[in-house]
Amino acid sequence: MSVTAPIIAADPRSTMLSSMFLWCLNDALTEETYNAELAGLKCELELGTFGTNLKVTGYDEKQPLFVEHLVKRMTDFKPGLLKVCY
């Protein structure tokens, strides 16, 4: 799954802020994704050329729920760490 947002590649500042956002989000999701990894599901969030890529691998009947949870966390996430970093 990928989320396209041209603003990400608009300029170096936007790209850096997007990278920092994903770094903070990945950090916040570490505990949540650990149990999923033990169950055989793996999640990768990365910055693509035109947006954010979410890759979930592994076979489990809970995969759709896991993806739904990750997308909800992505949209609800408020990165307080960015205030420290920026």
PDB file of N, CA, C and O in Angstrom:
ATOM      1  N   MET A   1       0.851  -1.151   0.000  1.00  0.00           N
ATOM      2  CA  MET A   1       0.000   0.000   0.000  1.00  0.00           C
ATOM      3  C   MET A   1       0.903   1.221   0.000  1.00  0.00           C
ATOM      4  O   MET A   1       1.904   1.266   0.715  1.00  0.00           O
ATOM      5  N   SER A   2       0.549   2.194  -0.792  1.00  0.00           N
ATOM      6  CA  SER A   2       1.324   3.432  -0.778  1.00  0.00           C
ATOM      7  C   SER A   2       0.386   4.625  -0.741  1.00  0.00           C
ATOM      8  O   SER A   2      -0.710   4.600  -1.300  1.00  0.00           O
ATOM      9  N   VAL A   3       0.839   5.655  -0.076  1.00  0.00           N
ATOM     10  CA  VAL A   3       0.099   6.908   0.025  1.00  0.00           C
ATOM     11  C   VAL A   3       0.877   7.937  -0.777  1.00  0.00           C
ATOM     12  O   VAL A   3       2.018   8.259  -0.445  1.00  0.00           O
ATOM     13  N   THR A   4       0.266   8.448  -1.827  1.00  0.00           N
ATOM     14  CA  THR A   4       0.930   9.423  -2.682  1.00  0.00           C
ATOM     15  C   THR A   4       0.671  10.832  -2.162  1.00  0.00           C
ATOM     16  O   THR A   4      -0.471  11.221  -1.919  1.00  0.00           O
ATOM     17  N   ALA A   5       1.746  11.583  -1.997  1.00  0.00           N
ATOM     18  CA  ALA A   5       1.654  12.971  -1.553  1.00  0.00           C
ATOM     19  C   ALA A   5       2.798  13.738  -2.210  1.00  0.00           C
ATOM     20  O   ALA A   5       3.924  13.701  -1.715  1.00  0.00           O
ATOM     21  N   PRO A   6       2.530  14.429  -3.313  1.00  0.00           N
ATOM     22  CA  PRO A   6       3.592  15.144  -4.035  1.00  0.00           C
ATOM     23  C   PRO A   6       4.371  16.133  -3.171  1.00  0.00           C
ATOM     24  O   PRO A   6       5.520  16.447  -3.482  1.00  0.00           O
ATOM     25  N   ILE A   7       3.774  16.621  -2.108  1.00  0.00           N
ATOM     26  CA  ILE A   7       4.446  17.589  -1.237  1.00  0.00           C
ATOM     27  C   ILE A   7       5.714  16.999  -0.618  1.00  0.00           C
ATOM     28  O   ILE A   7       6.639  17.734  -0.271  1.00  0.00           O
ATOM     29  N   ILE A   8       5.754  15.667  -0.482  1.00  0.00           N
ATOM     30  CA  ILE A   8       6.909  15.017   0.137  1.00  0.00           C
ATOM     31  C   ILE A   8       8.194  15.314  -0.619  1.00  0.00           C
ATOM     32  O   ILE A   8       9.244  15.520  -0.011  1.00  0.00           O
ATOM     33  N   ALA A   9       8.110  15.336  -1.947  1.00  0.00           N
ATOM     34  CA  ALA A   9       9.309  15.560  -2.761  1.00  0.00           C
ATOM     35  C   ALA A   9       9.390  16.993  -3.281  1.00  0.00           C
ATOM     36  O   ALA A   9      10.173  17.279  -4.188  1.00  0.00           O
ATOM     37  N   ALA A  10       8.588  17.897  -2.714  1.00  0.00           N
ATOM     38  CA  ALA A  10       8.544  19.270  -3.214  1.00  0.00           C
ATOM     39  C   ALA A  10       9.872  20.002  -3.032  1.00  0.00           C
ATOM     40  O   ALA A  10      10.288  20.762  -3.907  1.00  0.00           O
ATOM     41  N   ASP A  11      10.529  19.776  -1.911  1.00  0.00           N
ATOM     42  CA  ASP A  11      11.812  20.418  -1.634  1.00  0.00           C
ATOM     43  C   ASP A  11      12.539  19.605  -0.558  1.00  0.00           C
ATOM     44  O   ASP A  11      11.938  18.731   0.066  1.00  0.00           O
ATOM     45  N   PRO A  12      13.815  19.884  -0.340  1.00  0.00           N
ATOM     46  CA  PRO A  12      14.580  19.104   0.645  1.00  0.00           C
ATOM     47  C   PRO A  12      13.995  19.168   2.062  1.00  0.00           C
ATOM     48  O   PRO A  12      14.039  18.181   2.797  1.00  0.00           O
ATOM     49  N   ARG A  13      13.457  20.309   2.436  1.00  0.00           N
ATOM     50  CA  ARG A  13      12.872  20.457   3.775  1.00  0.00           C
ATOM     51  C   ARG A  13      11.687  19.519   3.954  1.00  0.00           C
ATOM     52  O   ARG A  13      11.579  18.847   4.980  1.00  0.00           O
ATOM     53  N   SER A  14      10.795  19.466   2.963  1.00  0.00           N
ATOM     54  CA  SER A  14       9.629  18.585   3.030  1.00  0.00           C
ATOM     55  C   SER A  14      10.049  17.123   3.099  1.00  0.00           C
ATOM     56  O   SER A  14       9.468  16.333   3.844  1.00  0.00           O
ATOM     57  N   THR A  15      11.058  16.773   2.319  1.00  0.00           N
ATOM     58  CA  THR A  15      11.550  15.394   2.330  1.00  0.00           C
ATOM     59  C   THR A  15      12.124  15.041   3.696  1.00  0.00           C
ATOM     60  O   THR A  15      11.883  13.948   4.208  1.00  0.00           O
ATOM     61  N   MET A  16      12.874  15.950   4.281  1.00  0.00           N
ATOM     62  CA  MET A  16      13.469  15.697   5.594  1.00  0.00           C
ATOM     63  C   MET A  16      12.400  15.593   6.674  1.00  0.00           C
ATOM     64  O   MET A  16      12.472  14.708   7.526  1.00  0.00           O
ATOM     65  N   LEU A  17      11.409  16.483   6.652  1.00  0.00           N
ATOM     66  CA  LEU A  17      10.326  16.422   7.637  1.00  0.00           C
ATOM     67  C   LEU A  17       9.538  15.126   7.499  1.00  0.00           C
ATOM     68  O   LEU A  17       9.126  14.538   8.499  1.00  0.00           O
ATOM     69  N   SER A  18       9.328  14.685   6.275  1.00  0.00           N
ATOM     70  CA  SER A  18       8.627  13.419   6.044  1.00  0.00           C
ATOM     71  C   SER A  18       9.439  12.248   6.585  1.00  0.00           C
ATOM     72  O   SER A  18       8.884  11.324   7.178  1.00  0.00           O
ATOM     73  N   SER A  19      10.744  12.289   6.381  1.00  0.00           N
ATOM     74  CA  SER A  19      11.625  11.241   6.918  1.00  0.00           C
ATOM     75  C   SER A  19      11.572  11.215   8.440  1.00  0.00           C
ATOM     76  O   SER A  19      11.511  10.147   9.049  1.00  0.00           O
ATOM     77  N   MET A  20      11.597  12.394   9.048  1.00  0.00           N
ATOM     78  CA  MET A  20      11.533  12.476  10.506  1.00  0.00           C
ATOM     79  C   MET A  20      10.196  11.961  11.024  1.00  0.00           C
ATOM     80  O   MET A  20      10.149  11.273  12.044  1.00  0.00           O
ATOM     81  N   PHE A  21       9.113  12.288  10.333  1.00  0.00           N
ATOM     82  CA  PHE A  21       7.792  11.802  10.721  1.00  0.00           C
ATOM     83  C   PHE A  21       7.772  10.277  10.717  1.00  0.00           C
ATOM     84  O   PHE A  21       7.306   9.657  11.672  1.00  0.00           O
ATOM     85  N   LEU A  22       8.279   9.672   9.640  1.00  0.00           N
ATOM     86  CA  LEU A  22       8.286   8.210   9.550  1.00  0.00           C
ATOM     87  C   LEU A  22       9.201   7.591  10.596  1.00  0.00           C
ATOM     88  O   LEU A  22       8.891   6.529  11.136  1.00  0.00           O
ATOM     89  N   TRP A  23      10.315   8.237  10.888  1.00  0.00           N
ATOM     90  CA  TRP A  23      11.207   7.732  11.927  1.00  0.00           C
ATOM     91  C   TRP A  23      10.479   7.703  13.269  1.00  0.00           C
ATOM     92  O   TRP A  23      10.544   6.711  13.995  1.00  0.00           O
ATOM     93  N   CYS A  24       9.789   8.792  13.593  1.00  0.00           N
ATOM     94  CA  CYS A  24       9.042   8.870  14.855  1.00  0.00           C
ATOM     95  C   CYS A  24       7.897   7.858  14.881  1.00  0.00           C
ATOM     96  O   CYS A  24       7.655   7.222  15.907  1.00  0.00           O
ATOM     97  N   LEU A  25       7.199   7.708  13.769  1.00  0.00           N
ATOM     98  CA  LEU A  25       6.097   6.749  13.694  1.00  0.00           C
ATOM     99  C   LEU A  25       6.613   5.325  13.858  1.00  0.00           C
ATOM    100  O   LEU A  25       6.034   4.544  14.613  1.00  0.00           O
ATOM    101  N   ASN A  26       7.686   4.978  13.166  1.00  0.00           N
ATOM    102  CA  ASN A  26       8.272   3.644  13.317  1.00  0.00           C
ATOM    103  C   ASN A  26       8.678   3.388  14.762  1.00  0.00           C
ATOM    104  O   ASN A  26       8.476   2.293  15.285  1.00  0.00           O
ATOM    105  N   ASP A  27       9.246   4.395  15.401  1.00  0.00           N
ATOM    106  CA  ASP A  27       9.645   4.265  16.797  1.00  0.00           C
ATOM    107  C   ASP A  27       8.428   4.026  17.693  1.00  0.00           C
ATOM    108  O   ASP A  27       8.467   3.182  18.588  1.00  0.00           O
ATOM    109  N   ALA A  28       7.356   4.767  17.449  1.00  0.00           N
ATOM    110  CA  ALA A  28       6.139   4.626  18.249  1.00  0.00           C
ATOM    111  C   ALA A  28       5.460   3.274  18.031  1.00  0.00           C
ATOM    112  O   ALA A  28       4.799   2.759  18.933  1.00  0.00           O
ATOM    113  N   LEU A  29       5.620   2.706  16.853  1.00  0.00           N
ATOM    114  CA  LEU A  29       4.972   1.430  16.531  1.00  0.00           C
ATOM    115  C   LEU A  29       5.797   0.207  16.926  1.00  0.00           C
ATOM    116  O   LEU A  29       5.325  -0.921  16.780  1.00  0.00           O
ATOM    117  N   THR A  30       7.002   0.405  17.416  1.00  0.00           N
ATOM    118  CA  THR A  30       7.899  -0.715  17.703  1.00  0.00           C
ATOM    119  C   THR A  30       7.257  -1.758  18.615  1.00  0.00           C
ATOM    120  O   THR A  30       7.280  -2.948  18.301  1.00  0.00           O
ATOM    121  N   GLU A  31       6.690  -1.331  19.732  1.00  0.00           N
ATOM    122  CA  GLU A  31       6.060  -2.280  20.659  1.00  0.00           C
ATOM    123  C   GLU A  31       4.880  -2.987  20.021  1.00  0.00           C
ATOM    124  O   GLU A  31       4.723  -4.198  20.172  1.00  0.00           O
ATOM    125  N   GLU A  32       4.048  -2.236  19.308  1.00  0.00           N
ATOM    126  CA  GLU A  32       2.852  -2.812  18.694  1.00  0.00           C
ATOM    127  C   GLU A  32       3.200  -3.830  17.614  1.00  0.00           C
ATOM    128  O   GLU A  32       2.535  -4.859  17.490  1.00  0.00           O
ATOM    129  N   THR A  33       4.227  -3.549  16.842  1.00  0.00           N
ATOM    130  CA  THR A  33       4.569  -4.446  15.742  1.00  0.00           C
ATOM    131  C   THR A  33       5.390  -5.646  16.210  1.00  0.00           C
ATOM    132  O   THR A  33       5.506  -6.631  15.481  1.00  0.00           O
ATOM    133  N   TYR A  34       5.959  -5.579  17.408  1.00  0.00           N
ATOM    134  CA  TYR A  34       6.757  -6.694  17.919  1.00  0.00           C
ATOM    135  C   TYR A  34       5.915  -7.964  18.031  1.00  0.00           C
ATOM    136  O   TYR A  34       6.323  -9.026  17.562  1.00  0.00           O
ATOM    137  N   ASN A  35       4.748  -7.854  18.649  1.00  0.00           N
ATOM    138  CA  ASN A  35       3.879  -9.026  18.801  1.00  0.00           C
ATOM    139  C   ASN A  35       3.410  -9.549  17.453  1.00  0.00           C
ATOM    140  O   ASN A  35       3.280 -10.758  17.264  1.00  0.00           O
ATOM    141  N   ALA A  36       3.157  -8.652  16.526  1.00  0.00           N
ATOM    142  CA  ALA A  36       2.754  -9.077  15.184  1.00  0.00           C
ATOM    143  C   ALA A  36       3.892  -9.843  14.511  1.00  0.00           C
ATOM    144  O   ALA A  36       3.653 -10.835  13.822  1.00  0.00           O
ATOM    145  N   GLU A  37       5.120  -9.385  14.709  1.00  0.00           N
ATOM    146  CA  GLU A  37       6.271 -10.094  14.130  1.00  0.00           C
ATOM    147  C   GLU A  37       6.409 -11.486  14.720  1.00  0.00           C
ATOM    148  O   GLU A  37       6.746 -12.431  14.006  1.00  0.00           O
ATOM    149  N   LEU A  38       6.151 -11.625  16.019  1.00  0.00           N
ATOM    150  CA  LEU A  38       6.191 -12.951  16.640  1.00  0.00           C
ATOM    151  C   LEU A  38       5.131 -13.868  16.041  1.00  0.00           C
ATOM    152  O   LEU A  38       5.312 -15.085  15.985  1.00  0.00           O
ATOM    153  N   ALA A  39       4.021 -13.279  15.593  1.00  0.00           N
ATOM    154  CA  ALA A  39       2.937 -14.053  14.980  1.00  0.00           C
ATOM    155  C   ALA A  39       3.167 -14.277  13.484  1.00  0.00           C
ATOM    156  O   ALA A  39       2.353 -14.927  12.829  1.00  0.00           O
ATOM    157  N   GLY A  40       4.255 -13.753  12.942  1.00  0.00           N
ATOM    158  CA  GLY A  40       4.576 -13.989  11.537  1.00  0.00           C
ATOM    159  C   GLY A  40       4.238 -12.857  10.589  1.00  0.00           C
ATOM    160  O   GLY A  40       4.382 -13.006   9.375  1.00  0.00           O
ATOM    161  N   LEU A  41       3.789 -11.717  11.122  1.00  0.00           N
ATOM    162  CA  LEU A  41       3.497 -10.557  10.280  1.00  0.00           C
ATOM    163  C   LEU A  41       4.631  -9.546  10.405  1.00  0.00           C
ATOM    164  O   LEU A  41       5.112  -9.270  11.504  1.00  0.00           O
ATOM    165  N   LYS A  42       5.039  -9.015   9.302  1.00  0.00           N
ATOM    166  CA  LYS A  42       6.103  -8.004   9.318  1.00  0.00           C
ATOM    167  C   LYS A  42       5.606  -6.754   8.612  1.00  0.00           C
ATOM    168  O   LYS A  42       4.923  -6.830   7.591  1.00  0.00           O
ATOM    169  N   CYS A  43       5.954  -5.618   9.164  1.00  0.00           N
ATOM    170  CA  CYS A  43       5.510  -4.337   8.616  1.00  0.00           C
ATOM    171  C   CYS A  43       6.730  -3.461   8.354  1.00  0.00           C
ATOM    172  O   CYS A  43       7.650  -3.394   9.169  1.00  0.00           O
ATOM    173  N   GLU A  44       6.720  -2.791   7.202  1.00  0.00           N
ATOM    174  CA  GLU A  44       7.779  -1.839   6.864  1.00  0.00           C
ATOM    175  C   GLU A  44       7.131  -0.544   6.400  1.00  0.00           C
ATOM    176  O   GLU A  44       6.293  -0.543   5.498  1.00  0.00           O
ATOM    177  N   LEU A  45       7.521   0.537   7.015  1.00  0.00           N
ATOM    178  CA  LEU A  45       7.089   1.874   6.612  1.00  0.00           C
ATOM    179  C   LEU A  45       8.310   2.593   6.075  1.00  0.00           C
ATOM    180  O   LEU A  45       9.317   2.719   6.773  1.00  0.00           O
ATOM    181  N   GLU A  46       8.229   3.065   4.847  1.00  0.00           N
ATOM    182  CA  GLU A  46       9.381   3.748   4.267  1.00  0.00           C
ATOM    183  C   GLU A  46       8.931   4.906   3.397  1.00  0.00           C
ATOM    184  O   GLU A  46       7.803   4.944   2.905  1.00  0.00           O
ATOM    185  N   LEU A  47       9.828   5.832   3.225  1.00  0.00           N
ATOM    186  CA  LEU A  47       9.563   6.992   2.384  1.00  0.00           C
ATOM    187  C   LEU A  47       9.896   6.635   0.947  1.00  0.00           C
ATOM    188  O   LEU A  47      11.023   6.251   0.637  1.00  0.00           O
ATOM    189  N   GLY A  48       8.912   6.765   0.076  1.00  0.00           N
ATOM    190  CA  GLY A  48       9.122   6.519  -1.342  1.00  0.00           C
ATOM    191  C   GLY A  48       9.358   7.833  -2.066  1.00  0.00           C
ATOM    192  O   GLY A  48       9.425   8.890  -1.439  1.00  0.00           O
ATOM    193  N   THR A  49       9.482   7.769  -3.363  1.00  0.00           N
ATOM    194  CA  THR A  49       9.731   8.964  -4.160  1.00  0.00           C
ATOM    195  C   THR A  49       8.571   9.949  -4.088  1.00  0.00           C
ATOM    196  O   THR A  49       8.784  11.160  -4.040  1.00  0.00           O
ATOM    197  N   PHE A  50       7.356   9.437  -4.081  1.00  0.00           N
ATOM    198  CA  PHE A  50       6.180  10.310  -4.112  1.00  0.00           C
ATOM    199  C   PHE A  50       5.249  10.117  -2.928  1.00  0.00           C
ATOM    200  O   PHE A  50       4.106  10.574  -2.970  1.00  0.00           O
ATOM    201  N   GLY A  51       5.700   9.462  -1.887  1.00  0.00           N
ATOM    202  CA  GLY A  51       4.831   9.261  -0.743  1.00  0.00           C
ATOM    203  C   GLY A  51       5.386   8.228   0.217  1.00  0.00           C
ATOM    204  O   GLY A  51       6.578   7.918   0.209  1.00  0.00           O
ATOM    205  N   THR A  52       4.505   7.707   1.036  1.00  0.00           N
ATOM    206  CA  THR A  52       4.859   6.722   2.046  1.00  0.00           C
ATOM    207  C   THR A  52       4.439   5.342   1.584  1.00  0.00           C
ATOM    208  O   THR A  52       3.333   5.160   1.075  1.00  0.00           O
ATOM    209  N   ASN A  53       5.311   4.379   1.760  1.00  0.00           N
ATOM    210  CA  ASN A  53       5.007   2.996   1.411  1.00  0.00           C
ATOM    211  C   ASN A  53       4.844   2.180   2.685  1.00  0.00           C
ATOM    212  O   ASN A  53       5.691   2.222   3.576  1.00  0.00           O
ATOM    213  N   LEU A  54       3.754   1.444   2.757  1.00  0.00           N
ATOM    214  CA  LEU A  54       3.496   0.526   3.859  1.00  0.00           C
ATOM    215  C   LEU A  54       3.486  -0.870   3.273  1.00  0.00           C
ATOM    216  O   LEU A  54       2.641  -1.199   2.440  1.00  0.00           O
ATOM    217  N   LYS A  55       4.427  -1.690   3.710  1.00  0.00           N
ATOM    218  CA  LYS A  55       4.494  -3.060   3.212  1.00  0.00           C
ATOM    219  C   LYS A  55       4.268  -4.007   4.382  1.00  0.00           C
ATOM    220  O   LYS A  55       4.983  -3.952   5.383  1.00  0.00           O
ATOM    221  N   VAL A  56       3.266  -4.879   4.248  1.00  0.00           N
ATOM    222  CA  VAL A  56       2.989  -5.886   5.263  1.00  0.00           C
ATOM    223  C   VAL A  56       3.163  -7.245   4.610  1.00  0.00           C
ATOM    224  O   VAL A  56       2.553  -7.530   3.579  1.00  0.00           O
ATOM    225  N   THR A  57       3.992  -8.079   5.210  1.00  0.00           N
ATOM    226  CA  THR A  57       4.231  -9.415   4.675  1.00  0.00           C
ATOM    227  C   THR A  57       3.920 -10.456   5.740  1.00  0.00           C
ATOM    228  O   THR A  57       3.880 -10.160   6.934  1.00  0.00           O
ATOM    229  N   GLY A  58       3.703 -11.672   5.282  1.00  0.00           N
ATOM    230  CA  GLY A  58       3.373 -12.776   6.177  1.00  0.00           C
ATOM    231  C   GLY A  58       1.939 -13.198   5.951  1.00  0.00           C
ATOM    232  O   GLY A  58       1.102 -12.406   5.519  1.00  0.00           O
ATOM    233  N   TYR A  59       1.670 -14.433   6.244  1.00  0.00           N
ATOM    234  CA  TYR A  59       0.313 -14.935   6.039  1.00  0.00           C
ATOM    235  C   TYR A  59      -0.352 -15.130   7.386  1.00  0.00           C
ATOM    236  O   TYR A  59       0.160 -15.840   8.252  1.00  0.00           O
ATOM    237  N   ASP A  60      -1.473 -14.505   7.548  1.00  0.00           N
ATOM    238  CA  ASP A  60      -2.255 -14.633   8.770  1.00  0.00           C
ATOM    239  C   ASP A  60      -3.639 -14.086   8.470  1.00  0.00           C
ATOM    240  O   ASP A  60      -3.783 -13.110   7.735  1.00  0.00           O
ATOM    241  N   GLU A  61      -4.643 -14.710   9.034  1.00  0.00           N
ATOM    242  CA  GLU A  61      -6.006 -14.221   8.805  1.00  0.00           C
ATOM    243  C   GLU A  61      -6.239 -12.856   9.446  1.00  0.00           C
ATOM    244  O   GLU A  61      -7.221 -12.181   9.139  1.00  0.00           O
ATOM    245  N   LYS A  62      -5.347 -12.457  10.324  1.00  0.00           N
ATOM    246  CA  LYS A  62      -5.459 -11.149  10.993  1.00  0.00           C
ATOM    247  C   LYS A  62      -4.782 -10.026  10.207  1.00  0.00           C
ATOM    248  O   LYS A  62      -4.804  -8.878  10.650  1.00  0.00           O
ATOM    249  N   GLN A  63      -4.187 -10.324   9.066  1.00  0.00           N
ATOM    250  CA  GLN A  63      -3.454  -9.308   8.309  1.00  0.00           C
ATOM    251  C   GLN A  63      -4.321  -8.096   7.963  1.00  0.00           C
ATOM    252  O   GLN A  63      -3.858  -6.968   8.127  1.00  0.00           O
ATOM    253  N   PRO A  64      -5.570  -8.280   7.487  1.00  0.00           N
ATOM    254  CA  PRO A  64      -6.392  -7.086   7.195  1.00  0.00           C
ATOM    255  C   PRO A  64      -6.615  -6.205   8.424  1.00  0.00           C
ATOM    256  O   PRO A  64      -6.606  -4.978   8.317  1.00  0.00           O
ATOM    257  N   LEU A  65      -6.814  -6.820   9.583  1.00  0.00           N
ATOM    258  CA  LEU A  65      -6.988  -6.038  10.815  1.00  0.00           C
ATOM    259  C   LEU A  65      -5.696  -5.314  11.190  1.00  0.00           C
ATOM    260  O   LEU A  65      -5.728  -4.177  11.661  1.00  0.00           O
ATOM    261  N   PHE A  66      -4.569  -5.975  10.981  1.00  0.00           N
ATOM    262  CA  PHE A  66      -3.266  -5.374  11.268  1.00  0.00           C
ATOM    263  C   PHE A  66      -3.029  -4.156  10.380  1.00  0.00           C
ATOM    264  O   PHE A  66      -2.588  -3.112  10.860  1.00  0.00           O
ATOM    265  N   VAL A  67      -3.319  -4.287   9.098  1.00  0.00           N
ATOM    266  CA  VAL A  67      -3.154  -3.168   8.160  1.00  0.00           C
ATOM    267  C   VAL A  67      -4.089  -2.025   8.546  1.00  0.00           C
ATOM    268  O   VAL A  67      -3.689  -0.861   8.543  1.00  0.00           O
ATOM    269  N   GLU A  68      -5.326  -2.359   8.876  1.00  0.00           N
ATOM    270  CA  GLU A  68      -6.292  -1.331   9.294  1.00  0.00           C
ATOM    271  C   GLU A  68      -5.785  -0.588  10.528  1.00  0.00           C
ATOM    272  O   GLU A  68      -5.889   0.636  10.606  1.00  0.00           O
ATOM    273  N   HIS A  69      -5.241  -1.322  11.484  1.00  0.00           N
ATOM    274  CA  HIS A  69      -4.700  -0.710  12.700  1.00  0.00           C
ATOM    275  C   HIS A  69      -3.526   0.219  12.369  1.00  0.00           C
ATOM    276  O   HIS A  69      -3.442   1.330  12.892  1.00  0.00           O
ATOM    277  N   LEU A  70      -2.623  -0.244  11.497  1.00  0.00           N
ATOM    278  CA  LEU A  70      -1.464   0.574  11.125  1.00  0.00           C
ATOM    279  C   LEU A  70      -1.880   1.859  10.416  1.00  0.00           C
ATOM    280  O   LEU A  70      -1.329   2.926  10.686  1.00  0.00           O
ATOM    281  N   VAL A  71      -2.842   1.758   9.519  1.00  0.00           N
ATOM    282  CA  VAL A  71      -3.311   2.949   8.796  1.00  0.00           C
ATOM    283  C   VAL A  71      -3.960   3.927   9.767  1.00  0.00           C
ATOM    284  O   VAL A  71      -3.766   5.138   9.656  1.00  0.00           O
ATOM    285  N   LYS A  72      -4.728   3.406  10.716  1.00  0.00           N
ATOM    286  CA  LYS A  72      -5.351   4.280  11.717  1.00  0.00           C
ATOM    287  C   LYS A  72      -4.279   4.979  12.553  1.00  0.00           C
ATOM    288  O   LYS A  72      -4.384   6.174  12.829  1.00  0.00           O
ATOM    289  N   ARG A  73      -3.258   4.238  12.951  1.00  0.00           N
ATOM    290  CA  ARG A  73      -2.171   4.844  13.731  1.00  0.00           C
ATOM    291  C   ARG A  73      -1.431   5.907  12.918  1.00  0.00           C
ATOM    292  O   ARG A  73      -1.024   6.938  13.454  1.00  0.00           O
ATOM    293  N   MET A  74      -1.259   5.646  11.617  1.00  0.00           N
ATOM    294  CA  MET A  74      -0.586   6.629  10.755  1.00  0.00           C
ATOM    295  C   MET A  74      -1.382   7.927  10.682  1.00  0.00           C
ATOM    296  O   MET A  74      -0.805   9.013  10.721  1.00  0.00           O
ATOM    297  N   THR A  75      -2.698   7.818  10.578  1.00  0.00           N
ATOM    298  CA  THR A  75      -3.519   9.019  10.431  1.00  0.00           C
ATOM    299  C   THR A  75      -3.738   9.746  11.752  1.00  0.00           C
ATOM    300  O   THR A  75      -3.941  10.960  11.763  1.00  0.00           O
ATOM    301  N   ASP A  76      -3.700   9.014  12.874  1.00  0.00           N
ATOM    302  CA  ASP A  76      -3.920   9.625  14.183  1.00  0.00           C
ATOM    303  C   ASP A  76      -2.631  10.070  14.866  1.00  0.00           C
ATOM    304  O   ASP A  76      -2.680  10.752  15.890  1.00  0.00           O
ATOM    305  N   PHE A  77      -1.491   9.697  14.317  1.00  0.00           N
ATOM    306  CA  PHE A  77      -0.207   9.912  14.982  1.00  0.00           C
ATOM    307  C   PHE A  77       0.127  11.393  15.105  1.00  0.00           C
ATOM    308  O   PHE A  77       0.048  12.148  14.136  1.00  0.00           O
ATOM    309  N   LYS A  78       0.502  11.789  16.315  1.00  0.00           N
ATOM    310  CA  LYS A  78       0.950  13.153  16.592  1.00  0.00           C
ATOM    311  C   LYS A  78       2.393  13.050  17.085  1.00  0.00           C
ATOM    312  O   LYS A  78       2.624  12.730  18.251  1.00  0.00           O
ATOM    313  N   PRO A  79       3.351  13.315  16.222  1.00  0.00           N
ATOM    314  CA  PRO A  79       4.756  13.098  16.586  1.00  0.00           C
ATOM    315  C   PRO A  79       5.330  14.168  17.503  1.00  0.00           C
ATOM    316  O   PRO A  79       5.894  15.154  17.029  1.00  0.00           O
ATOM    317  N   GLY A  80       5.193  13.983  18.798  1.00  0.00           N
ATOM    318  CA  GLY A  80       5.751  14.919  19.756  1.00  0.00           C
ATOM    319  C   GLY A  80       7.268  15.006  19.682  1.00  0.00           C
ATOM    320  O   GLY A  80       7.851  16.033  20.032  1.00  0.00           O
ATOM    321  N   LEU A  81       7.913  13.930  19.225  1.00  0.00           N
ATOM    322  CA  LEU A  81       9.368  13.943  19.106  1.00  0.00           C
ATOM    323  C   LEU A  81       9.853  14.940  18.072  1.00  0.00           C
ATOM    324  O   LEU A  81      10.983  15.422  18.162  1.00  0.00           O
ATOM    325  N   LEU A  82       9.015  15.261  17.083  1.00  0.00           N
ATOM    326  CA  LEU A  82       9.442  16.214  16.054  1.00  0.00           C
ATOM    327  C   LEU A  82       9.719  17.583  16.649  1.00  0.00           C
ATOM    328  O   LEU A  82      10.558  18.321  16.133  1.00  0.00           O
ATOM    329  N   LYS A  83       9.029  17.934  17.725  1.00  0.00           N
ATOM    330  CA  LYS A  83       9.269  19.221  18.369  1.00  0.00           C
ATOM    331  C   LYS A  83      10.693  19.274  18.917  1.00  0.00           C
ATOM    332  O   LYS A  83      11.338  20.323  18.908  1.00  0.00           O
ATOM    333  N   VAL A  84      11.166  18.137  19.389  1.00  0.00           N
ATOM    334  CA  VAL A  84      12.523  18.063  19.920  1.00  0.00           C
ATOM    335  C   VAL A  84      13.534  18.072  18.777  1.00  0.00           C
ATOM    336  O   VAL A  84      14.576  18.721  18.861  1.00  0.00           O
ATOM    337  N   CYS A  85      13.211  17.341  17.705  1.00  0.00           N
ATOM    338  CA  CYS A  85      14.146  17.201  16.589  1.00  0.00           C
ATOM    339  C   CYS A  85      14.210  18.437  15.710  1.00  0.00           C
ATOM    340  O   CYS A  85      15.247  18.703  15.102  1.00  0.00           O
ATOM    341  N   TYR A  86      13.135  19.191  15.627  1.00  0.00           N
ATOM    342  CA  TYR A  86      13.074  20.274  14.653  1.00  0.00           C
ATOM    343  C   TYR A  86      13.290  21.614  15.288  1.00  0.00           C
ATOM    344  O   TYR A  86      13.269  22.634  14.600  1.00  0.00           O
TER     345      TYR A  86
END
